[in-house]
């Protein structure tokens, strides 16, 4: 099979590439790499009205970010180029002319207003939309008259009026369409650009594409393509229509379901390995249990046989979980490289720049377990960087009653004091913090084991559970109730900062 496999990713640059587009790209890439074949990128930019500035770059950037390298296409060239359809207009025009000459296509002069009126009527009568074939039967004389009026015609395909169009889909098996349900579709528009159907078929043939793996939504185009292959005397490729991607509510995935542009995932701090793994499982599986698979493993195991017929559910939750798995596999050094840019953009401006890599190297092992995406790092670790902590959200833990936000949440009336229960240990906060401050001042060395050796016994001395004392100290030195392991965190913060913060917490209590 190896030198026979030539697959393509053929995006239209009509917007930013979303998860569905890139899943198609990935499946084609995996299929090509599995068989040692070629992966081709072809830009289908023939719909001038829908072209979006920057879309081609965004598509190529997404592929590059995910490591989906292409053997032929924009930037790399290849034997079957150019790979931008807008640079191949002559080829499509010649094909359309040939079809007209053969009697498989005809010129249509119907003005837009007529087509629109026809459509309105069809909608009103609840008839299927489609061209009524008026120009299919024009006489030579009528045609000459229309030409003389200076109307630029479109080229339409002469779809058979009856019979069935059949093809084998590698995922769905035999697919049958009634020819009567397909109208005489346009091949060449009056602006000289081909339609998707014509350009797609001509290029898949000329570029020697062996397998077309594309989204489900194109299934209804395939009978048109089959007709075109036949009329042009081309051998059709194999087809595999990939299952639809659904949101958690089982409707077609859309922006409503969260970030669906792949570039956004990059910018939010997902790892490319995790996104590749996640996308591979949107409609494909190795078995019914294996979730985590690296790129090589995916290439080794990918097969069309294991692509499912039914829609694939996109779960943002699962992507987050999977990204966490890949994050925990990174070495400290790799993670430092990855998080520094996110700290740089996420930490408040008051934090000195450039962010010290040596310092980040101390913090990363403490936060790695809790991070799911890179952009969370600033929120998880900001207390390692900022000068002043904001204790308002943790006042309750310091024995202060409710902070303003909590009062609002629990609907305590303004001016009224909260009289509900305090977290355990909070009423002993002043004495606990004061004693801890003294002990820490006197501690000869401020490393994690020394801190533990003095703070553990202190809890008993104060009549607190260790968890209660540690909870108080955590709040005092980090400003939050959940943070990385306490002693390591304090060691990284250093004596001076810890003492200052415990002092500040105490001052707040007074
Ligand atoms: N240009 C089409 C798209 O944007 C390609 C469909 C196909 O692969 O045939 O998805």
Boltz pocket constraint, residues with backbone or C-beta under 6 A from the ligand:
constraints:
  - pocket:
      binder: B
      contacts: [[A, 8], [A, 10], [A, 11], [A, 12], [A, 44], [A, 196], [A, 200], [A, 213], [A, 214], [A, 215], [A, 218]]
      max_distance: 6.0
